[in-house]
Amino acid sequence: MNRLFATLLAAFTGILAVLGAGPIAARVGGWSRLAKSYPAAFPFEGKKLLASGAMGPANYGFSLLLGADARGFSLETTGFVRTGHKPLFIPWPDVTAREVSGLFYPRALVGFQKVPGVTLRLPKKTLLELRELAGSASAFPEVS
């Protein structure tokens, strides 16, 4: 009976840890602040990319679903990370981007007008793919 209790306790603790990680990442990385200013008012219907990125200390390794259309930029998360991460939609006029060098490849820093201080770090290649999806000259014009 002790072995069963220990197994159930370990499983319960693991589930709590996984479900708790999402809200913590959203808070420390800035996603929660973005959600207050840029909640997605509708499900994003366009094409999405599965990508990696980071906000502050929160690393989203292959758990970001990014979309873009002529109106703006969509951000969502996948899997267990989804807990605490509401879908976002940011109109192009509120988005800024700049290229920075990275250790292994060029990166882009994406900023948000209504939430200064929160920055999304993406591979430059991902940013250029999003621009192509958007089909709009107003999508990340600062990065070439």
N, C-alpha and C positions, 0 to 999 in steps of 0.2 A: 504494500500500500504506500509506503514512503517513496518508492521509485516512481509510482504513478503520480503522486502529488508533486514530486520534483520535476517530472517531465511536463506536467500541466502548468506548473509555475514558470518554468523556463519558456514554454510556448507563449504564455500570456505576457510575460515580460518582453519577449521578442516582438510580439505584435504591438504592444504599447510603444516600444522604442521606435519601430518603423513608422507608426502613425504619428508619433510625436515629432519626428524629424522634419516632416513637411512644414508644420506651422512655425517651428523654430527657424528653419532656413528662410521662410517667407519674411519673418520679422527681422532677422539680422541682416539679410541681404537687401531689403527695401521693397520686396514685392508687395507686402501689405500696404505700404504707403502709396505705391503705384495704383493698387486696387481702389483706393479711396478716390483718386482723381480720374482714373481711366477704366472703370468697370466695363466689360463687354456687355452692351445692351442687347445684343443679338448673337446667336451662334455664327461664327465665321464660316462662310460657305465656300471660300476659295481654296486653292491648293495650299498645303502646308508642308514644311520641311521638318524632319526630325533632326535636331541639332544639339550641340553642346554649347554651353556658355556659363557665365558666372555673373553674380551681382554681389559685390562686396565679398565676404568670406563664403557665401553660398555658391557651391559649384553644382551645376546642372549637367552632368555628364550624360549625353544622349537621352535627356529627359525633357527637352524643350520641343514644343510644336510651334513653329513660327510660320506665320502667314503674312501675305501682303497683297493688297489690291490698290486700285487707284485712290481709295479714300484714306488708307492708313495701314498700320502695322498691328498684327495680332500675335499675342503671346499666351501660350497655355503650357501646362506641364503634363507629364504622363505618369502612369503607375502610382506607386506609393507616395511620390512627391506631390501628387495632385492635392492631397490633404493640406489645407491652408493656403492654397494658391488658386485664387479665383481667376478665370480667364480675363485677359486684358485686351483693349483695343485702343491704340493711340493714333490720332489723326496726324497726317504728315506735317502739318505746320508746327506741331508740338515735338517733333523728333529732330534731334541733331546727331551727327556722327562725325567721328574723326579717326583717321588711321594712326596706329602706333606700331612700333616694332615689337615683336614678341621674341621669345627665346628661340623658338623653332620655326615660326611662320608669322606673317603680318596679322595683326588683330585690328578690330574696330571697336571703339568705345561709343556706345549709343546713349545719348542723354535725353531727358524728358523735361520739357519746359515747365510744367506745373509741379514737378517734383525734383528740384535741383539737389544735387548730391547723390542721387541714385543713378548708377551707370550700369548698363548691360555690356559685358565684354563678350564679343563673338569673334570667331575666325573671320578674317576679311573675306575669304571665299564664301562663307555663309551669307554675309551681308550682300555680296554681289549677286548671289542666287536669289535672295529676297527682292532685290531691285528688279531683276528679270521677271519674277512672279508678278510684281506690282504693275509692270508695264507703264510706269509713270515717271516723268522727269523729276517729280518732287520727292521721289524715294531716295533718300541718302545722297543728295547731290554733292555733298562735301567730299565723298570718297570716290576715287577713280580707280 
